[in-house]
Amino acid sequence: MLCARCLDEMPETKFHLHASNPVEKIFWGRLMIHSASAHYYFTKESLMQYLMHQFKYKGNKELGKQLGRFMGMQLQQSGRFNSIDVLVPLPLYPAKEKRRGFNQATVLCEGIAEILKIEILEDVITRVQHTDTQTRKGRMERWENMEGKFELTRSEKIQNKHVLLVDDVVTTGATLEACGLELLGTTSTTLSIATLCFASR
């Protein structure tokens, strides 16, 4: 799906290679995580913005799966995510997923799973209430907008498991934090996070 020039221009963060990277620092004091990474920088009017637009809004799921495979290869190389047992895509509100036709986090998980050979669990947590767009909200507003919007439905599936929670972009981390707190309500669950992109605030 991507030519050699585009592959060469993709803005890799290398966060997966380093502990205490900028994504992990987002969650310090907020969420107990094992490891976290975002794999590419997201900036406006960039190659990554174009690729994300093609994937999320133009329905190019094969591109999304390829981007997921890139994530999987980097996670595999890092050595910091070797104990992952299952992949959990950040859920979309059902009406939004129906409109879009797919959950972009699930598609990324499909690509990651091809490389890491681990199971995707789509039914352990749901988004129980629609939230306003997070785009123009500050950190506190984002948290208030997300609090209580996720619900565990099959907690037994992640008991004693190391879960990798996957999403497309991390900015303030409010949505991932709210979802992660629900997942950690399960007995002996370990949580790590991986996103395709990192967007600075």
N, C-alpha and C positions, 0 to 999 in steps of 0.2 A: 504493500500500500504506500510505502514511502521510498522516495529515491535516495541515492547515496548522499546527495547534497543536503537534503532535509535531515537525514539521520545525523550528518556531521554538524548541523546547526542546532540540534535540539539542546536546550540549555540545562544540562544535567547539574543537579545540586551536589551529588556525592554524599548526601546526608546519611545514606544507608551504611556508610563505612565508619561513621563516627558516633560515639555516645555523646550525650549532652549537645546534640545538634539543635538548630533553631526550632524544629518541630517538637522535640522532646521538652525544650525549655518552655514552650507554650503551656504545657500541662503540669509543670512543676507546682506543687502545692494545690493542684486542682483535681488530679486524676492519677491513680496509682497505675503506672504503665511499666512494662518490661522494656520495650524498645519502640521507637517511632521513626518514621521517615516520610519525606515527600521527595519525589524523584526528579521533578523538573520545575524550574522557575516559571511562574505565570506572570506575564506583563501585558499591558494593553498594546494592541496593534503588533503583536508578535506572532511567530510561527505557532507557538503553543496555543495562543488564543484562537487562531485559525483552525488548528486541529481539534481543539475542544468544541468549537462551533460546529464543525463538520460531524463530529461524533454525537454531541448531545442534541443538537437542534436540527441537523440534517439527516439524522437516523443512520449514520454510517457505523453500524455496530462492528463490522469487521475491522475498521480502523481502531475502535475502542478495544477490541480483543487483542490486536497487535500491541497497543500501548500497554495493556495488561501483561502481555508476555514479556515486554521490556522490563516492567516492574518485577515480575517473577525472576527474571535472570539476575537483576541487581540484588534482590533479596537473597537469592541463592548464593551469590558471590560474597555477600557481606559477612556471613557467618554469625550475624547477630540475631537472625530470625530462624535458626535451624530447629528450634523446639516447637514451632507452630504446629498445632493439630488440625485446626479448622479455619476456614475463611467465612466471615460474616459481612455481607455488604450492608452499608448504611441504608436503612429502608427509606423509601419515598412514601409520601402520603398516597394511598391507593388511587384517588382520583387523578392525581398528578401523573402517576405511573401509567394509568390508563390513557391519559391524553398523549403522553410522550410515546407510549408503546413499549417502553422498557425502562428498567432502572440502570442508569449508567454505572453504578457501583457494582451491580451484578455482572455486567459485561466485563468490567475490569477484572473481577474475580475469576471469570471463566478463563481469561488469558493467564492470570497468575497460576490458576490450578493446573493448566497444561504444563507449566514448568515445574511447579513444586509437588504435583501429584497428591494434593490433599483436597478434602471434601469442602464443598460450599454449602453453608446452612442458611437458607433464606427464610426459614419459618420460626426462628428462635426469638425474634424481636420484631415488633410492628410499630409503625407511626400511627398513633391513635387520634391525632388531631392535626388539622391543617394549620400551618404557620405562615405568617406574612413573610415576604422576601427578606433575606438577611442583608442584602447588598448595601443598604445605606444606614445600617444600624451600628452603633458603637458596641463595645464589648459587653457592657452591662445590659443594654437593650437586647442584644443577641441572646444572652443567657436567659433573661426573663421571657423572651419569645419562645425559647426551646424547653424550658423547665417543665417536666411532667408530660412531655409529648411522645415519649416512647414507653412501650410496655412489653415485658418479657412474656412470651407465650409458650416456649418449650425449653425452660431452663435446664431440664434434665439432660438435654443434648450437649450442654457446654460445661456440665459439672466436671471438675478435675481436668479441664482442657485449657490449653493455651490458644486463645482466640486472636486472630488477626482481623481487626475491624478496618474495612476498606471504604474509601470515598474518593471522589474525583479531585477536590480542591480543599485545602485547609487555609483559613485566614486567621480568625481569632480562636478557632477550635471549639466554639460554644456548642455547635451541633454534635460534634464527635464526643465532647465531654458529657453532654446529657445522655447520649446513647451509651457511652462507655460506663457511666455510673449505674445504669440499669443492668448491663451485662455483668458488672462486678458484684451485683447483688446475689449472684449464684455461688454456691459453695465451691471454694477452692478453684475459682476461675482466674487465670492469668490473662492480661490484656496487652496486646501490642496494636499499633496503628500504622497503616500505610495509605498514603494518598498519592495520586498521580502528580499533582501540582502543589506548589507552595506560592501563595500570593501574599506579599507583605502588606501590612495594614497601612 
